[in-house]
Amino acid sequence: MKKLLICMLFMSSSVMADTWAMPNEGGGQIVISDRLCQGYKHIYQAYAYTNKGYIEGCWALMDGKVHIVWEKNNGRRVYEMNDFVPDQTTAKKKGTSL
């Protein structure tokens, strides 16, 4: 129940936004969305991009933190939920994968 409440608060803080973003070390962004990862019910799409390319992954909210599993090397990272802000203008960057 607590996880559901945290997730609802996170989602409601960004009225009508379907993506949230934070800057990354490569000068781009890490973007999480409310779109489901294919084949999952409670895991959502994520991607990150820099000027060198992009990588995709899936994310979920656990223990108040954003957990992302990246497709390349199955790398898993944990981020603070408050580091992400509503982002309505970011378009997925096409190019070479990271």
C-alpha positions as CSV (number, residue, x, y, z in Angstrom):
1,M,0.0,0.0,0.0
2,K,2.8,2.4,0.9
3,K,4.5,1.7,-2.5
4,L,1.2,2.4,-4.3
5,L,0.8,5.7,-2.5
6,I,4.4,6.8,-3.3
7,C,3.9,5.9,-6.9
8,M,0.6,7.8,-7.1
9,L,2.2,10.9,-5.5
10,F,5.0,10.6,-8.0
11,M,2.6,10.3,-11.0
12,S,0.2,13.0,-9.8
13,S,3.0,15.6,-9.3
14,S,3.3,15.8,-13.1
15,V,-0.1,16.6,-14.4
16,M,-0.6,15.1,-17.9
17,A,3.2,14.4,-18.3
18,D,4.1,11.1,-19.7
19,T,7.9,11.5,-19.3
20,W,10.2,12.6,-16.5
21,A,13.8,13.4,-17.0
22,M,17.0,14.2,-15.2
23,P,20.4,15.2,-16.6
24,N,23.1,12.6,-17.0
25,E,26.9,12.8,-16.9
26,G,27.1,12.6,-20.7
27,G,25.4,16.0,-21.2
28,G,22.1,14.4,-22.1
29,Q,19.2,13.0,-20.1
30,I,17.8,9.9,-18.4
31,V,14.1,9.8,-19.3
32,I,11.5,7.6,-17.7
33,S,8.0,7.2,-19.0
34,D,4.6,5.9,-18.0
35,R,4.6,3.5,-21.0
36,L,4.8,-0.1,-20.1
37,C,7.8,-2.2,-21.1
38,Q,6.6,-4.9,-23.5
39,G,5.5,-8.1,-21.6
40,Y,5.3,-6.5,-18.1
41,K,2.4,-5.1,-16.1
42,H,4.2,-2.8,-13.6
43,I,7.6,-2.0,-15.3
44,Y,7.9,1.0,-17.5
45,Q,10.1,2.2,-20.4
46,A,13.2,4.3,-19.9
47,Y,16.0,5.6,-22.0
48,A,19.1,7.7,-21.8
49,Y,20.9,9.7,-24.4
50,T,24.1,11.7,-24.8
51,N,25.7,13.3,-27.9
52,K,27.2,9.8,-28.6
53,G,23.9,7.8,-28.7
54,Y,21.2,6.3,-26.6
55,I,20.3,3.2,-24.6
56,E,17.0,1.8,-23.6
57,G,15.8,0.1,-20.4
58,C,12.9,-0.5,-18.1
59,W,12.2,1.0,-14.7
60,A,10.1,0.5,-11.6
61,L,9.6,2.4,-8.4
62,M,10.8,0.4,-5.4
63,D,11.4,1.6,-1.8
64,G,10.8,5.2,-3.0
65,K,13.6,5.0,-5.6
66,V,13.7,4.7,-9.3
67,H,15.4,1.4,-10.3
68,I,16.4,1.1,-14.0
69,V,17.7,-2.0,-15.7
70,W,19.5,-1.0,-18.9
71,E,19.4,-3.3,-21.9
72,K,23.1,-3.2,-22.6
73,N,25.0,-5.4,-20.2
74,N,21.9,-5.7,-18.0
75,G,23.3,-2.8,-16.0
76,R,21.0,-1.8,-13.0
77,R,21.1,1.7,-11.5
78,V,19.1,3.3,-8.7
79,Y,18.2,7.0,-8.8
80,E,16.4,9.3,-6.4
81,M,12.8,9.8,-7.4
82,N,13.0,13.6,-6.7
83,D,15.8,14.0,-9.3
84,F,13.3,13.5,-12.1
85,V,11.1,16.4,-13.2
86,P,8.2,16.4,-15.6
87,D,9.4,16.6,-19.2
88,Q,7.0,17.2,-22.0
89,T,9.4,18.3,-24.7
90,T,12.1,15.5,-24.8
91,A,12.0,13.4,-28.0
92,K,13.9,10.2,-28.1
93,K,17.2,10.7,-29.8
94,K,18.0,8.3,-32.6
95,G,21.5,7.2,-33.4
96,T,24.2,4.8,-32.3
97,S,23.4,2.9,-29.1
98,L,25.6,3.6,-26.1
